[in-house]
């Protein structure tokens, strides 16, 4: 790199002929602040320079592309060494395109993603991925598992990438994220009221500095800035707003800053900036009322000038490339400047400026602040290398009346060898004292000791008995007895806070919440079912499917009798047949619908509009049902179903498979069943009380009995202990939900003065997220944790489709069928009306006769009447009047004496008693007579 710089410097010196070192800038912010910061940067960069830099600034209207293009062309005519600005997104991208084409370095200081940055641009604003990681780490530090993101515009979404990804990360606690966008304008109350109604109390706010005070004011008005609400403000200029209205509301408000405004360097620059603005505005601005607090954008403009001019100095460049907007060639040194800047590292107002491999500013450091009653307080720092580093001063619990300081005192802390709360440390060295032990409870005591400045010595409860009241001996046992007697000051392990224990000892606030549940063997694989092909649909859906099949088949049969076009001429050669045939027999109707269900089709095709409509609806119905069946069948055949002997405590109590169960002898779990007034739990207590052989001395013995193949055993214990065991024993699992809700606490003597400071310290650890991190460490990482984390990944039984899943397609089928019925009735009515009009018959009589024949269901052959009409029943048939009067008389004698209606194309009449064979012979005789007459 050094050789490269030397060679490049020599070439630049040879290349330079002029002495004007002009740096151009385009600003469209409508103020003098950016121009002032730019000029100060150029001024400071020119100190001790024989040939100082010269600033050339052109101010344009916000968002005006034409003005921006004219501005950059004007600057290029001045032979500038680089272009700074503008700030609005549209004009900045337009200037980027021109600068990229001509290879003119373009320096920007605005938020921008990788997709929107051209090659020629150097952006000093922190990269959006690194910026979002800052707040993801702060959220993790706070231990938020449920929070709401409130953002102002879509352009800010890239700065939420790593935060939104937290929802997908594998973690013990599921993270729930809600996202709310603020509307345009200045009234956010409606959205804030909705957020309040949701019950969310943790908020990540991503909005501009200009709207931030208004947002906080309206949040205060809505009532979501009390002591139960927490805010993280993403705007880097959060520290510049007036926080006096929010200091005493009780809300926890956290933000960041890139520089400390109290540093002398920052104060001097801020003062010089205000003086420069007053100079540029020529006194038009009242600086007494408009004095500007330094924000990130102004600091970045200054840093950008210092960085860019430093690169020019090192490279020895003093003149631009004589490139204009009309030039066909680019600046030969432009790419060299850009590449060199991306290798530089320089300190500025916003910290160390350096770029990663992709040319982004990803490595930076910020201060993390919280709003206190006295103002902003720095609680830590963040950097890409170290993440969040806490610098909060640990304040010992405030002494109140009735409390006693723990500072400098020594306490005996009782614990038990119960993983992961207390365990012997694995080491090849001989350990003594407290160094012999490790675990979740041990680490909590270590943290409490640091916070309250006390010393302690651990003692082990050898028999592992936590303590219960022995009615025979009329005294407490185990740990409870030692605490009551004063032989120990504190007791910490998986010690449950119960009403009975709390009567004789004091407990701190719970450091962990839990409930009783069941530890049992993992469900076994269910044997294959011979009739598994029925499983994709529930029995209810199968019933409705069968009903739909029968219903549509019968409907097609009826519609076929209604529709005139379905009565067809069986002999196309005879223009005036005596009978018409109908393909829609009951058997054919069922065959047609069955063929559709089985996707095989049939030779039967609907002709009339009504039957086609009904058939189409049935085809659509079968398409959806068959597709749904096939998809769900694949799931049933590929997903292994599991057999659950028990799914809840109710199944365990009913004991259908002869499963035995028990709990830890004398523990809080056994006491829960003993004291419960629930009939089911009383039944389980009686069972365990009458089977003392099923009770165990420790939880580990219970685990071994559950895993054993010699007995079918379930063990009742606390959910947190089950979580620990399931992480390490892949053949057991938690079954069912929690039977109760309780917590683990630190026990101490009744009316102990140390209860208050210990409880406050535990709450502080919880708020800082330290207890959550401890649990992850001891449950998932230490001592073989996480071995079974992915054991059940992707598992889950396939579920049959119920009526709610496919009910919509049934509704479509019913609606289509109803429409087909209306259409068929309309076709029949129109046909009857036309016959009655032509034959001058009574419409009512003709209609009644037609309906009588239809609902007689007397077969699929209909005799033809009124044969002076077309009568073929098929489209395109023509009238034929070649029959003589004698033939007409003979046909009328053979016909039913009661006149019945008939359509112009189909000529309906009631069914005659002639058989099909007799009808065929007569029609053949007619055909012979017609042939003789024509010959």
FENVENQUI-V629131 format. One record per backbone hydrogen bond with DSSP energy under -1.0 kcal/mol. CO is the residue of the C=O (numbers start at 1). NH is the residue of the N-H. Records with the same first field share a line. If there is no record, write none. Layout:
CO->NH ; NH
//
This chain:
1->5
2->6
3->7
4->8
5->9
6->10
7->11
8->12
9->13
10->14
11->15
12->16
21->54
22->81
23->56
24->84
25->58
27->60
32->36
33->37
34->38
35->39
36->40
37->41
38->42
39->43
40->44
41->45
42->46
46->49
54->23
56->25
58->27
61->64
64->68
65->69
66->70
67->71
68->72
69->73
70->74
71->75
72->76
73->77
76->79
79->320
82->24
83->107
84->26
88->92
89->93
90->94
91->95
92->96
93->97
94->98
95->99
96->100
97->101
98->102
99->104
102->331
105->83
106->122
107->85
108->124
118->121
120->106
122->108
127->131
128->132
129->133
130->134
132->136
133->137
134->138
135->139
136->140
137->141
138->142
139->144
145->176
147->178
148->204
149->180
150->206
151->182
153->156
154->157
156->159
157->160
158->161
160->164
161->165
163->166
164->167
165->168
176->147
178->149
180->151
188->192
189->193
190->194
191->195
192->196
193->197
194->198
196->199
201->230
202->148
203->232
204->150
205->234
206->152
208->212
211->215
212->216
213->217
214->218
215->219
216->220
217->221
218->222
219->223 ; 224
226->229
229->252
230->203
231->254
232->205
235->238
237->240
238->241
243->246
252->231
253->371
254->233
255->369
257->367
260->263
263->267
264->268
265->269
266->270
267->271
268->272
269->273
270->274
271->275
272->276
273->277
274->278
275->279
276->280
277->281
278->283
281->284
285->287
286->289 ; 290
295->299
296->300
297->301
298->302
299->303
300->304
301->305
302->306
303->307
304->308
305->309
306->310
307->311
308->312
309->313
310->314
311->315
312->316 ; 317
324->327
333->337
334->338
335->339
336->340
337->341
338->342
340->343
341->344
346->353
348->351
351->348
353->346
356->359
360->356 ; 362
361->127
366->382
367->257
368->379 ; 380
369->255
370->377
372->375
375->372
377->370
379->391 ; 392
380->368
381->389
382->366
383->387
387->383
389->381
400->403
406->409
409->455
411->457
412->489 ; 490
413->459
414->492
415->461
416->418
418->421 ; 422
420->440
421->442
423->438
432->435
433->436
434->437
436->425
438->423
439->443
440->444
441->445
442->446
443->447
444->448
445->449
446->450
447->451
448->452
449->453 ; 454
453->408
455->411
457->413
459->415
460->462
461->464
465->479
466->480
468->477
470->474 ; 475
475->470
478->482
479->483
480->484
481->485
482->487 ; 488
490->414
491->747
493->495
495->745
498->502
501->504 ; 505
506->748
512->744
514->742
515->719
516->739
517->717
518->735
519->715
520->733
524->643
529->532
531->534
532->535
534->537
536->801
538->542
539->543
540->544
541->545
542->546
543->547
544->548
545->549
546->550
547->551
548->552
549->553
550->554
551->555
552->556
553->557
554->558
555->559
556->560
558->562
559->563
563->566
564->567
568->581
571->574
578->864
580->862
581->568
583->585
585->589
586->590
587->591
588->592
589->593
590->594
591->595
592->596
593->597
594->598
595->600 ; 601
596->599
608->612
609->613
610->614
611->615
612->616
613->617
614->618
615->619
616->620
617->621
618->622
619->623
620->624
621->625
622->626
623->627
624->628
625->629
626->630
627->631
628->632
629->633
630->634
631->635
632->636
633->637
634->638
635->639
641->526
643->524
648->652
649->653
650->654
651->655
660->714
662->716
663->696
664->667
667->671
668->672
669->673
670->674
671->675
672->676
678->682
679->683
680->684
681->685
682->686
683->687
684->688
685->689
686->690
691->694
692->695
696->665
698->702
699->703
700->704
701->705
702->706
703->707
704->708
712->660
714->662
715->519
717->517
718->722
719->723
720->724
721->725
722->726
723->727
725->728 ; 729
727->788
729->732
731->522
733->520
735->518
742->514
743->497
744->511
746->508
747->491
748->506
749->752
752->755
753->404
754->758
755->759
756->760
757->761
758->762
759->763
760->764
761->765
762->766
763->767
764->768
765->770
766->769
769->773
770->774
771->775
772->776
773->777
774->778
775->779
776->780
777->781 ; 782
784->787
786->789
788->791
790->793
792->795
801->538
802->805 ; 806
803->807
807->811
808->812
809->813
810->814
811->815
812->816
813->817
814->818
815->819
816->820
817->821
818->822
819->823
820->824
821->825
822->826
823->827
824->828
825->829
826->830
827->831
828->832
829->833
830->834
831->835
832->836
833->837
834->838
835->839
836->841
842->846
843->847
844->848
845->849
846->850
847->851
848->852
849->853
850->854
851->855
854->857
860->582
862->580
866->869
872->569
874->877
884->888
885->889
886->890
887->891
888->892
889->893
890->894
891->895
903->907
904->870
905->873
907->865
915->919
916->920
917->921
918->922
919->923
920->924
921->925
922->926
923->927
924->928
925->929
926->930
927->931
928->932
929->933
930->934
931->935
//
